[in-house]
Structures are given as C-alpha cells and as structure tokens.
C-alpha cells in the first residue's frame, strides 16, 4: 500500500459484523449498523509534544481495535474503503 498516515493518525479497515445473531436470526443489510471493530492497516510515527519529543503510538499494523461509532474519516485507498483516525479515537485493542 502506498499510503502512510502522519503523526498520531491510524489507518483502519473495518471488520464486517456477523450476519446472524446468536439465536440464528439472519440480519438483513438494511438493518445492520456500521461495525465498530477494525484492523490497523498502517500507523504514523507518533505524537509530537511541545518540547519536540515524539511519543510512539501504542497500536501497530495488524492490531484489532475498537473505535467509536462516528470516529474517523472515510477514505478510499487503492480502491478499498478505509478509515483514518487519531489514535485517541481508538477505545482499545482486542486481544
């Protein structure tokens, strides 16, 4: 991929939600919500403090993360729909 986020930004690919509930009910496309889980595709170098020090990011490419419903900006890179967001928009890493 020819895109690398700058500073404390992260590029995330949404992970599709399950199409069935635990009880076996199939959810139609019109009733699905956007997934709030994704995989980090690429991450920037880190946030720069006022003194000029770079604080590295805690997430790295390949991490599965949870983020807020309205977090990030949708972008299209190499024909793929991705999200770019600040690391602070990420709620946590899924182990």
Number of C-alpha atoms within 10 A of each C-alpha: 7 5 11 14 17 15 18 20 22 28 27 26 18 18 14 12 12 11 13 11 9 8 6 8 9 11 12 9 8 6 7 11 10 12 15 18 23 23 20 22 21 21 27 20 16 19 18 13 9 7 6 8 10 14 13 15 17 12 18 15 14 13 18 20 21 18 20 12 12 9 15 20 11 13 13 10 13 10 7 9 12 20 20 22 19 19 22 13 17 19 13 16 16 11 6
